[in-house]
């Protein structure tokens, strides 16, 4: 999520992908084309954002990798300065 109107999401993602691919090689590499979605204004409300985050958190379950999100070992959401914040927990959205 950009912090200002001048944030460049494409440049940030390209940088992220280069760094992660360098760290993951030679065993792994991110897929060639990632799926990105810029939220429309109607998708930026608290409830809408929560619904989108919940949908994304279910991806490992839908893919058959795990039976529940709380057992997925590769959860990647990190909030600087708030390492215990986890969107899968009941109290997250009140704190967010």
N, C-alpha and C positions, 0 to 999 in steps of 0.2 A: 504494500500500500504506500503510495507516494505521500510525502509530507507537504508538498506544495504543488501548485498548478504547473510548475516547470519540471516536475519529476518526469524522468524518462524511463518508463517501465520496460520498453524493449531493450534499451541499453543495459539496464540493471539485470534483466533476465539473461541476456547474452553473457554478461560478466559472471553471473552466478553459475551458469552452465559450463563455461570454460573452466572455472575454478573447481567445480565438482567433478567434471570429467577428468581433470588432471589428478585429483585425489583418488578417484575410483579406479583408474587404469592400473594394471592391464585386465583385472578380473571383471570389471563392470564398466558400463558407459550408459549415460542417460539416452533414452530413445531420441532419434534424430529430430522429430518434430514434437514439441510439447503442446499441450492444449492450454491456452491462456484465454481468459475471459475478463474483459473490463466491465465492472458493474455499472449498469445504467442507474440513473437517479432513483428510479422506483425500487431498485434492488439494494439501496444503501441504508434503508431504515434498520433499526435494531432487530426487529423480528425477521425481516427478509435476510439480513446478513447472517443471523443465527441459523436460519433454515439452510442457507447455502453451506455454511461451515459444517452443519450436521450431515448434509448430503455428501460432502467431500470425505468426512470422517468415516462414512460407511463404505467407501471404495474397496478397502481390503476385504470386507465382509462379502460384498457383491462379487468380488473376484475369486472368492473361495479360499483366500489365504488364511483366514481366521474365522472363528465363529462369532466373535464379538470384538468391538473396537478396543476394549480395555486390555485385551491380550495381544494386540498388535505391537511388536517390539520396535518398530521403526517409525513411531510417531514423531513428526518433524516440526511441530509448531513450537517456536521458542519466542518468548517475550523478554527482551533485554531488561534485566533487573527484576524480573518476576518469573523465575524458573519454575515455580510450582503452579503457575496458571495453566490449566488444561481445559480446553473447550469441551472435553468429554465429561467433565465433572459438573455436578448439579449447581454448585455455587459460582461457576465461571462467569455466566452472563450477568449476574448481579455485580460482580467485581469489574467486569470489562467496561 
